[in-house]
Amino acid sequence: MPMPETMALPFFMTPAAGDWIVLAQQFERVRACTQKLAAPLSAEDACVQSMPDASPAKWHLAHTSWFFETFVLAVHQPGHQAFDGSFRMLFNSYYQQVGERHPRAQRGLLTRPALAQVMAYRAVVDEQMLALMAAMKEKSPTTQQAVAQLVALGLQHEQQHQELMLTDIKHLLSCHPLWPAYASDGVAEENCVQAYADLTWLPFEAGIYSMGHGGGSFAFDNEMPRHSVYVQAAQIASRPVNNGEFLRFVLDGGYSQPQWWLAEGWDWCQAQQLSHPWYWRQAEDAAGDAGWQEFSLYGVTALHALRPACHISYFEADAYARWAGARLPTEMEWEVAMGRPAWPASRFGEPGSLHPEVAGTRAGAAIGQVWEWSQSSYAAYPGFRVAEGAVGEYNGKFMVNQYVLRGGSCLTPAGHARLTYRNFFPATARWQMTGLRLARDA
């Protein structure tokens, strides 16, 4: 399913008149992409919540509009009238300073408003946002800067929800006994390997390196400021771990051997009775390495040995790395090592792009297929400052009990991922498009 093209969004200072035209065009593209992602869903699909961590597609559609109404229109549109006063509470995610919130685990109970009303809400917000941006050239430089930064943040926020919507839809469809497909444009397995890259080790020297975003383009606050770090000499794998490699860990009894696991991870693994990655299954009459299948947004297919392993939790990734005689990289090591190749062009929206592709010889193909776990806890950089107001709740308050992931995935919208991007999830998270890349000491 082709998607509207998106590009990296500039972090505006004082926008010129032409900047507002560009930003309005970006706004229309990103908003259209969200609706295109929702198009294959029925109203029933869009309302269901499959687990507390996931959200219904209808909620994503409403919340991304709520963001623009709450932080832009309600503040900067003269005489703004709320589309529906109850939406301020219903579609507030975690912004305590905005006010009351509906419980996350109960979003699937929101049968009202109907999907049609949510789509009407989106249309009204779109119309008002475009009108506001068209009138911005008459506003003061201070107002223009404030609005431009909020719009840019809102678009990046919506792109995050585009990926979340896809992973939430995937989990929802996996709960159906027939494992139905979301899309039908997957690439045939016999055509998916153009050239396969063997795993090699990429060395880097010990030294003082700069990491973090240096400004000049959009970045989230958790990517800044740019600062110096000392990194020991090490080696990092040239590509992520693939299904065939992870299957050997499964067949070797990796899920039943506590010596590979962190203590908390082992307790979790046993409590959940895990024996293989999420979305894997083996045919009832098969044994060993035969008959393994994988569920994707294209439905059930044979497990492809060369595709990157995905939907791997931090605990599973760490256990595999220990079993393989390696470890996970720190986020500092990852940024130093991955800063050398050119950042890959995204295939988001192309046929077959909703599942990781084989890491081949295509430039950059080994990056951006799965979010890659690092062994680094999610914490503030030296000099980090929380933004004033409710938008300051966006990242900083989650800097506890989470691990950093790097690189982006096949479900990350084009123009959204970058070298300094810091994604983060708890160690048990499996429903995101997460995998691992190995590292080892020099």
N, C-alpha and C positions, 0 to 999 in steps of 0.2 A: 504494500500500500504506500504509494509515494506520499511524502510529507512535504509541507511548505518548507523551503530552505530557511535556515536561521543562521545568524552570524554572531560573532562575539560582540557584546554590547559595550560601548565606551562608557567610562566613568566621567560624566560631564562635570565641568566646573561651572562656567557661565556659558550656556549654550547659545550659539548663533542661530539665526532664523532657519538655516538649512539643517541644523542638527535636529530641530523639532520635526521636520519632515521625515528625516531618517528614523527618528525614534518612533514616530507614529506608524511608519511602515513596518518597523520591527514589532511593534505592539500588535498590529493586525496579523502578521505572520505567526507569531507565537500563539496568539489566541485561537487562530484558525487551526493550528496544529493540534491543540488540546481537543477541540471538537472533532477533528478527524480521527483522533485516537479513540474517541468515545463512539464513533459512528457504527462500528460493528456490534455494539451492545444493544440488547433489548432493554426496555424500561425495568424489567425484572432483574436482569444482570446488573444494572447500574445502581440498584438499591441495596443489594445484599452485602453484608459484612461477614467475611469468612473466619476472622479471628480478631482479637482485640488490637493487635499491632497493625492490621490492615484497615483501610477505609473504603467505603463504597465509591464507585466512580462518580456517582451523583454528588457526593460530598466534595470530592476533589474539584469538580466543575464549579460548585458553589463557592468553596473556600477561596479558590484563586481569584474569583470575582470579588469576594468579601475583602480580600487584601487591598485591591485597588479602591474600593468604595471607602473602606475604613481609614486608610493611611493617605489617600490622595484626594478623593472627591469630597469626603466629609470635612476636610480641612481647607481645601483650596478652591472648591467650586462655590461661587457665591449663591446663597440661598438653597443649598443642597437639600433635597428631600430624599429620605431613605426609601429604597424600593419596597422594603418590608422591615419594619422595626425589629421583628423577632429574629431576623437573620444575623443581627449583631451578636447574639448569643449562640444561635444554632451552629454557626459556621466559624466561630472563633476557635482556633486550635489550642494555643497555649499562651496567649498574650494576656497575662494577669492584669496588666495596667489598662487593658481595653475594657475589662469587665467580666461578667459571668460567662461560663463556658458549658456547653453540653459535654457529658463524659465521652471520652474517646471510644471506650469499649461499647458504647451504645449508639454509635452513629448509624448502624444498620437498622435501628428501630425508627429512624426518621422517614416514615412513609409519606409524610407531608413536610415540606412542599413536594409536589409531584415533579418528575423529571422535566416535564414541559414547562413548569413554572421556573425551574432553575435555569433552563435554556433561555427563557424570556428575561430572566435576571441578567444573564451574561450579555444579552443583546443590548439591554439598557445601559449597563456599565460600559460596554464598548462604545456606544454612541456618545455617552457623556465624557468618557476619557478622551476620545478623539476631538471632541469640541473643546475641551479644556486645553489640550496640547496646541490646537490651532490658534488659540487666543493667548498663548504664553508669551509671544514676542512683545506684547504690550505690558508685561509685568516687569517688576524690578529684577535686577540681576540676582539678588538674594533669593527671591521667590523662584526664579527660573532654576537656579542651582538646586534648591531644595526639592522641587517637583521632579526635575530630571533624575536626580539620584534615587528618589522613591520609585519612579517608573522603571528605571533600570533594575533596581532591586526586585520590584514586582515581577518583571519578566524573567529574571533568573529564578525567582521563587516559583513561578509557574512552570518553568522547565524542570525544576526539581520534581514538581508534582506530576509532570508528564511521565517521568520514569517511575515514580511511586505508583501511579495509576496502572501502568503496565504490569508491575510486579504484583500489585494487589489483585488485578484481574487474573493473572496467572495462578495465584494461590486459590482464588475463588473457583476457577474452572477445574483445578486439580482436585477439589473436594467433590466434584460430580463423579458418580461411579463410571461414567462413560468417557471421562477425560476429554471433553470436547475441545476443538481448536478455536482459538480467537481469530486467526488469520489463515489464509490458504495459499499464500504466495511464497512458501518456503522453497529453498533451492534444493534440488534433488541431491542426495548424498553422493552419487557418483560424479557430480559436477562441482562439489564444494571444495575440493582440494586442487588448487592451481599449482602450488609448490609448497612443500612442507619444510619447515625450518627445524633442524635438530637443535637440542638444547646445548648451548655453550655457556661458558662463564665469562662475564664481562668484569674485568678488574678495574678498580680505581684506587688511587694513592691516598695515603693519609695526608691530612692537611686541614687548613681552615677554609671553609666554603661559605658562601652566602646562600641563604635559603629564605623562602617567603616571597610575597609579591612586592614588587618595587614601585607600584603605582603606574599611572599612565593609561590604564584600561580598567575595566570593572574587575573587582575582586571582593569576596566576602571579608568581613572584618577578621575572621579567624585565620585568614591567609597572611595577615600583616601584623607587625611591620617586618620588612626585610631585615635580617640580622645575620650575624656570623656564628657558625658552629664548627667545632672540631670533629672530624670524622676519621675513625681509624681505617686503615687499608682493609679492603674486603673485596668480595666478588659477588655479583648478582646474576641470576639466571637470565638468559637472553629472551625468555618467553615464560608465560605462566605454565603451571602444571596442567597436563591434559587429562582427559578421562581415562585413557589407557593406563597412565601412570598411577592415577588415584585408585583405579580398580585393583591394581596389584596390592595396594595397602589394604583394601577391603578383603581381598582373597587371602592375604597373609594373616588375617585375624586382627587387623589394627584396631577395630572397634571393640575388641574383647581383651585387649592387652593394656593394663593400666600403666605400664612403664612409659608409654608414649604421651600420656595425658597429664595436663595440669590437674591438681587435686579437685578443684571446683569443676573443671571440665569433665573429669571422669565421673564425678557424682551426677552431673547433668546428663551425660551420655547414658549412664545406667538407668537413671530415672525415666528418661525418654525411650529407653530400649532401642537405641540407634544401632544400625548395622551397615549403613551406607548413606550416601548423600541424599538430600531431599530430592524428590522428583525422579529418583532411580527406582526401578523395580526389575525383578527377574521372573521370567516365565516359570509357571509352576512346575513344568516338566523338564526344566533346564538345571544345570549344575556347573560349578566352576566359573569360567569366564564366558560361558555361552548364555544366550537368551536375555542379556541385559538390555533394558529399554530405558528411555528418558522422556519425560513429559516436557514439552516446550509450548510456546504460544501457537505453534503449528500443530499441536496434538502429540500423539505418542509416536516415537521413532526408535529405531535401533540405536543403542548407545554408540556414538561415533568416537573411536579411541583417540583421534587426533584433535578433537575440539577441546577448548579449555574447560576444565572442570569448573562447575558453577554451583551457586547456592550452597556454598561451603561456609560454615560458621568459623569464627576465630578459633574456637577450641579445636575443631576438626583440622583447620589449617595448621595450627601449631603442632598438633599430634602428628600429622603427616610429615611435617618438616623434620621433626625429631626422628621419626622412623626412617626417613630418607637420608639421615646423617647430615642434615643442614639445619637451617633456622629461617624464620621470617626476617626480612630486612626491617631496619628502623625507617621511619619516614624520612629522616635526614639522608640515609644511604640511598633510599629510593629516589629522592629528588636529585641528588648528585648524579646518580647513574643514569637516570632517564632524561636528564637535561641535555644529553649529547645528541641523540637522534632527533630528526625533525618530528614535530608533533603530527600524528597521523590525521588524514582527512576522514571525517565521519561518514559512515554508510547509513546513518539513521534514516529510515524511511524507504530504503531501497529494498527490492525483493530479497527475502531471506535474511534480513538484517536484525530480526527480533530474537536471534539466538547467536551465541558467539561463533565466530568463524575460526577456521584453522589458522594458527600462527604460521604464516608462510614467508616468502621472500618479498612480498609487497612491502614497500617502505612503511614502517610504523605499524605493520599488522600485528605485532606482538604487544602493542599497547592499546588500551581502550576497548577490549573485549569483555573483561570482567573487572570490577573493582577489586583491587589487590590489598589484602590485609597487610598491615605493618604490625610490628610488635610494640609500637609506640602508643601509649595512652593519650587520649585526646585531652590536651591541656593548652593553656594560653601561651603564645610566644612572648618573649621578653618585650615589654613595652606595649602589650595589647591594651587597648582601651575600649570599653563598652560604649556604644553610641547612646546618646540621650533619648529618653522617651521609650515607648513600647517597642520600637524596632530594635532597641538594644537587647531585647529578649531573644533575638533571632538565633544566636549561636552560643554566646558566652555562658549562659546558665546551664548548658548541657555538658560542660567540661568536667565530667565525673563518670567513672564506671563505663567508659566507652573506649574503643580502639579506633585508630585512624586508618582509613582506606584511601588508596591513591589510584589515579589513572583513568577512571571512567569506565563505562561498559557499553555494550552494543545497544543498550536501551537509553543511554544518555543522549539527549538531543544535541544536534550539531551545534558547535560553537559554545557549548556549555562547559565542557571539561577543559582543563589546562594543567600545566605542570605543577602549579602550586596549590591546586584544589585539594581541600581536606574534607573528605566525607567521613562519617563516623557512625558506628552502631555498637550495641552491646555485644559481648563475646558469644552470645547464643543465637544471634540473628542469622537466619538461613534463607529467608524468603526474598532477599535482595540478590541482584546479579553479582555475587561475590565469589572470588577465587583467590589464588595465591601464586606468588612468585618466590622462589627460594633464594636464599643468600647464604654465604659461608665466610668465615674469617679467612684472611689472606694467609 
